[in-house]
Amino acid sequence: MTILRHGDRSQAVHDLQRKLIDRGAKLIADGAFGDATEAAVRAYQAKVGLVSDGIAGPKTLAGLQGQDTGKLLKHADLLQASLRLGVPVAAVYALNEVESKGRGFLDNGKPVILYERHVMYDRLQLVRSPADDQEQLQQRALLLAKQAPALVNPKAGGYIGGTAEHQRLAQARQLHEAAALESASWGAFQVMGYHWQRLGYASIHDFVAAMNRSEAEHLEVFVRYIEADTNLLKALKAQKWATVAKLYNGPDYQRNLYDVKLERAFERHQDRALVAA
């Protein structure tokens, strides 16, 4: 996945500059991603309504190549989220930059997912109706773990990535439709399907339908997730990035420097006037 940003020097940057020049940017195509190139990228992003972060990732490059950007996240979506959460736009930009996967859809148009076999193992044991017998559910989960360990397993793992994750999910759906859909993390922010009820969706299928519509819906899920966790929202409003990172990413957040990345991204976006396109 190509991502070009400030400080990069390459032929790819040169090609980016040529595309920006073709669209009216006043640049010299020297292959160096400096202030002028970053400003041109931001201007282009704002013009077409994309997230105006000055980073030329797959979404911006797709737009420059004339591809459809209808499903992609827009600046207006982040602005609305900031108003709803009561935090600076820069805070939402930072969350989008650090906590999202960078893209919410695969090249084939399907949402990005990651199927979790250990979650499936647990969800299969969930009592869903009065007719369900807990012991029978546990026995079935154990049996399936032996028969199909790549799909049902007490241990995490077995990831393939990309479109192959949808193949794993399709196979798991044959074992139990709802449990399988609940056992995948969905969209740009990789929110687990089993949160559907807590986040106010009518059903897991309602949640999945939203994940198939657009990255704006992915952001909606992320906003609902923050709103549902009062401690997370409080930390975000106070810009306590270590707490935000710990609550969202878990106790190992320091290993990936999530708090440092969030703070740096916030400061970088705070220094710029982010106006709606």
C-alpha positions as CSV (number, residue, x, y, z in Angstrom):
1,M,0.0,0.0,0.0
2,T,1.7,3.2,-1.2
3,I,1.7,6.1,1.3
4,L,3.6,9.3,0.4
5,R,4.2,11.9,3.0
6,H,6.3,14.9,4.0
7,G,10.0,14.1,3.8
8,D,9.8,11.3,1.2
9,R,12.0,11.4,-1.9
10,S,11.2,9.0,-4.8
11,Q,10.0,8.5,-8.3
12,A,6.5,7.9,-6.8
13,V,6.6,11.4,-5.3
14,H,7.6,12.8,-8.8
15,D,4.6,11.0,-10.3
16,L,2.4,12.4,-7.6
17,Q,3.6,15.9,-8.3
18,R,3.0,15.6,-12.0
19,K,-0.6,14.5,-11.3
20,L,-1.1,17.5,-9.0
21,I,0.4,19.9,-11.6
22,D,-2.0,18.5,-14.2
23,R,-4.8,19.6,-11.8
24,G,-3.5,23.1,-11.4
25,A,-1.0,22.9,-8.6
26,K,2.0,25.3,-8.8
27,L,4.8,22.8,-8.1
28,I,8.2,21.7,-9.4
29,A,8.2,18.0,-10.0
30,D,11.5,17.3,-8.2
31,G,10.6,14.0,-6.5
32,A,10.9,15.6,-3.0
33,F,7.8,15.8,-0.8
34,G,8.2,19.1,0.9
35,D,6.0,21.9,2.2
36,A,4.7,22.9,-1.2
37,T,3.8,19.3,-2.2
38,E,2.0,18.8,1.1
39,A,0.0,22.0,0.6
40,A,-0.9,20.9,-2.9
41,V,-2.0,17.5,-1.6
42,R,-4.2,19.2,1.0
43,A,-5.6,21.5,-1.5
44,Y,-6.5,18.7,-3.8
45,Q,-8.0,16.6,-1.0
46,A,-10.1,19.6,0.1
47,K,-11.3,20.3,-3.4
48,V,-12.6,16.8,-3.9
49,G,-13.9,16.5,-0.3
50,L,-11.4,13.8,0.9
51,V,-9.8,13.9,4.4
52,S,-7.4,16.8,4.1
53,D,-4.4,15.5,6.0
54,G,-1.7,16.2,3.4
55,I,-0.8,12.5,3.2
56,A,-1.0,10.9,-0.2
57,G,-2.3,7.4,0.6
58,P,-4.3,5.0,-1.5
59,K,-7.5,7.1,-1.3
60,T,-5.8,10.3,-2.6
61,L,-3.9,8.4,-5.2
62,A,-7.1,6.6,-6.4
63,G,-8.8,10.0,-6.7
64,L,-5.9,11.4,-8.8
65,Q,-6.2,8.4,-11.1
66,G,-9.8,9.1,-11.7
67,Q,-11.3,6.3,-9.6
68,D,-14.6,6.6,-7.8
69,T,-14.2,8.0,-4.3
70,G,-17.9,7.9,-3.3
71,K,-17.5,5.4,-0.5
72,L,-14.4,7.1,1.0
73,L,-14.3,9.2,4.2
74,K,-14.7,12.9,3.7
75,H,-13.5,15.9,5.6
76,A,-17.1,16.8,6.3
77,D,-17.5,13.4,8.0
78,L,-14.6,14.1,10.4
79,L,-15.9,17.6,11.1
80,Q,-19.4,16.3,12.0
81,A,-17.8,13.7,14.3
82,S,-15.8,16.4,16.1
83,L,-18.9,18.4,16.7
84,R,-20.8,15.3,17.9
85,L,-18.0,14.2,20.3
86,G,-17.3,17.8,21.4
87,V,-13.6,17.6,20.6
88,P,-11.3,19.5,18.2
89,V,-11.3,18.5,14.5
90,A,-7.6,17.8,15.0
91,A,-8.4,15.1,17.5
92,V,-10.6,13.3,15.1
93,Y,-8.0,13.6,12.4
94,A,-5.4,12.1,14.8
95,L,-7.7,9.2,15.6
96,N,-8.4,8.6,11.9
97,E,-4.7,8.7,11.0
98,V,-3.5,6.4,13.9
99,E,-6.4,4.1,14.7
100,S,-7.8,3.4,11.3
101,K,-6.4,1.0,8.8
102,G,-6.0,3.7,6.3
103,R,-8.7,2.3,4.1
104,G,-12.1,0.7,4.8
105,F,-12.6,-1.2,1.6
106,L,-10.6,-3.7,-0.4
107,D,-10.1,-3.3,-4.1
108,N,-13.0,-5.6,-4.8
109,G,-15.4,-3.3,-2.9
110,K,-15.8,-5.4,0.2
111,P,-15.2,-3.9,3.6
112,V,-11.8,-4.7,5.3
113,I,-12.3,-7.4,7.9
114,L,-10.3,-9.7,10.1
115,Y,-11.9,-12.9,11.2
116,E,-11.2,-14.0,14.8
117,R,-11.4,-17.7,15.2
118,H,-11.1,-17.5,19.0
119,V,-14.0,-15.1,19.2
120,M,-16.0,-17.6,17.1
121,Y,-15.2,-20.3,19.7
122,D,-16.7,-18.1,22.4
123,R,-19.7,-16.8,20.4
124,L,-20.7,-20.4,19.5
125,Q,-21.2,-21.0,23.3
126,L,-23.5,-18.0,23.7
127,V,-27.1,-18.8,24.8
128,R,-29.2,-17.0,22.3
129,S,-32.7,-18.5,23.0
130,P,-34.5,-20.3,25.8
131,A,-34.2,-23.5,23.8
132,D,-30.4,-23.4,23.9
133,D,-28.6,-25.8,26.2
134,Q,-25.3,-24.4,27.5
135,E,-23.6,-27.7,27.8
136,Q,-24.6,-28.7,24.3
137,L,-23.3,-25.4,22.9
138,Q,-20.0,-26.0,24.6
139,Q,-19.7,-29.5,23.3
140,R,-20.4,-28.3,19.8
141,A,-17.8,-25.6,20.0
142,L,-15.2,-28.2,21.2
143,L,-16.2,-30.5,18.4
144,L,-15.9,-27.8,15.7
145,A,-12.6,-26.7,17.2
146,K,-11.3,-30.2,16.4
147,Q,-12.9,-30.4,13.0
148,A,-12.2,-26.9,11.7
149,P,-9.4,-25.4,13.9
150,A,-8.8,-22.6,11.3
151,L,-12.4,-21.4,11.9
152,V,-13.1,-22.3,15.5
153,N,-10.3,-22.3,18.0
154,P,-9.7,-21.3,21.7
155,K,-6.5,-19.6,20.5
156,A,-6.2,-16.5,18.3
157,G,-4.5,-16.8,14.9
158,G,-4.9,-18.3,11.5
159,Y,-5.0,-14.9,9.8
160,I,-4.6,-14.8,6.0
161,G,-5.5,-11.1,5.4
162,G,-7.1,-9.2,2.5
163,T,-9.9,-10.9,0.5
164,A,-9.0,-14.3,2.0
165,E,-10.5,-13.1,5.3
166,H,-13.9,-13.0,3.6
167,Q,-13.4,-16.5,2.5
168,R,-12.7,-17.6,6.1
169,L,-15.8,-15.7,7.1
170,A,-18.0,-17.3,4.4
171,Q,-16.9,-20.7,5.7
172,A,-17.6,-19.8,9.3
173,R,-21.1,-18.5,8.3
174,Q,-22.0,-22.0,7.3
175,L,-21.3,-23.1,10.9
176,H,-23.3,-20.3,12.5
177,E,-24.4,-17.2,10.6
178,A,-24.7,-14.6,13.4
179,A,-21.7,-15.9,15.5
180,A,-19.5,-15.7,12.4
181,L,-20.4,-12.1,11.6
182,E,-20.0,-11.2,15.2
183,S,-16.5,-12.7,15.2
184,A,-15.0,-10.4,12.6
185,S,-13.7,-6.9,13.1
186,W,-15.1,-4.5,10.4
187,G,-14.1,-1.5,8.4
188,A,-11.6,1.2,8.7
189,F,-11.6,1.2,12.5
190,Q,-11.9,-2.6,12.9
191,V,-14.7,-2.6,15.4
192,M,-15.8,-6.1,16.4
193,G,-19.2,-7.2,15.1
194,Y,-20.3,-8.5,18.6
195,H,-20.6,-4.8,19.7
196,W,-23.6,-4.4,17.4
197,Q,-26.2,-4.2,20.1
198,R,-24.2,-2.0,22.5
199,L,-23.7,0.4,19.6
200,G,-27.4,0.7,18.8
201,Y,-27.8,-1.5,15.8
202,A,-31.0,-3.5,15.3
203,S,-29.1,-6.7,14.5
204,I,-25.7,-8.0,13.5
205,H,-27.0,-8.0,9.9
206,D,-28.0,-4.3,10.3
207,F,-24.4,-3.6,11.5
208,V,-22.9,-5.5,8.6
209,A,-25.1,-3.7,6.1
210,A,-23.8,-0.4,7.4
211,M,-20.2,-1.6,7.1
212,N,-20.8,-2.4,3.4
213,R,-22.1,1.1,2.6
214,S,-19.3,3.5,3.1
215,E,-16.3,4.7,5.3
216,A,-18.6,7.3,6.7
217,E,-20.5,4.4,8.3
218,H,-17.2,3.0,9.6
219,L,-16.6,6.4,11.3
220,E,-20.2,6.3,12.6
221,V,-19.5,3.0,14.3
222,F,-16.2,4.4,15.7
223,V,-18.0,7.5,17.1
224,R,-20.7,5.3,18.7
225,Y,-18.0,3.2,20.2
226,I,-16.4,6.2,21.8
227,E,-19.7,7.6,23.0
228,A,-20.5,4.2,24.6
229,D,-17.3,4.4,26.7
230,T,-17.6,7.4,29.0
231,N,-14.0,7.0,30.2
232,L,-12.7,6.9,26.6
233,L,-14.7,10.0,25.7
234,K,-13.6,11.9,28.8
235,A,-9.9,11.1,28.0
236,L,-10.3,12.2,24.4
237,K,-11.8,15.5,25.5
238,A,-9.0,16.0,27.9
239,Q,-6.4,15.0,25.2
240,K,-5.0,12.4,27.6
241,W,-3.5,10.3,24.7
242,A,-2.0,7.5,26.9
243,T,-5.4,6.9,28.4
244,V,-7.1,7.0,25.0
245,A,-4.6,4.6,23.6
246,K,-4.9,2.2,26.6
247,L,-8.7,2.2,26.5
248,Y,-8.9,1.6,22.8
249,N,-5.8,-0.5,22.0
250,G,-5.5,-2.4,25.3
251,P,-2.6,-2.6,27.9
252,D,0.1,-3.2,25.2
253,Y,-0.5,0.2,23.6
254,Q,3.0,1.4,24.5
255,R,4.6,-1.3,22.5
256,N,3.3,0.3,19.3
257,L,3.6,3.9,20.6
258,Y,-0.1,4.6,20.0
259,D,-0.1,7.4,22.5
260,V,2.9,9.1,21.0
261,K,1.5,8.7,17.5
262,L,-1.8,10.2,18.6
263,E,-0.2,13.2,20.3
264,R,2.1,13.9,17.3
265,A,-0.8,13.6,14.8
266,F,-3.0,15.9,16.9
267,E,-0.3,18.5,17.1
268,R,0.4,18.3,13.4
269,H,-3.2,18.7,12.4
270,Q,-3.9,21.3,15.1
271,D,-1.4,23.6,13.5
272,R,-3.3,23.8,10.2
273,A,-6.6,25.4,9.4
274,L,-8.9,22.5,8.5
275,V,-11.9,24.0,6.8
276,A,-14.7,22.1,5.2
277,A,-14.5,21.7,1.4
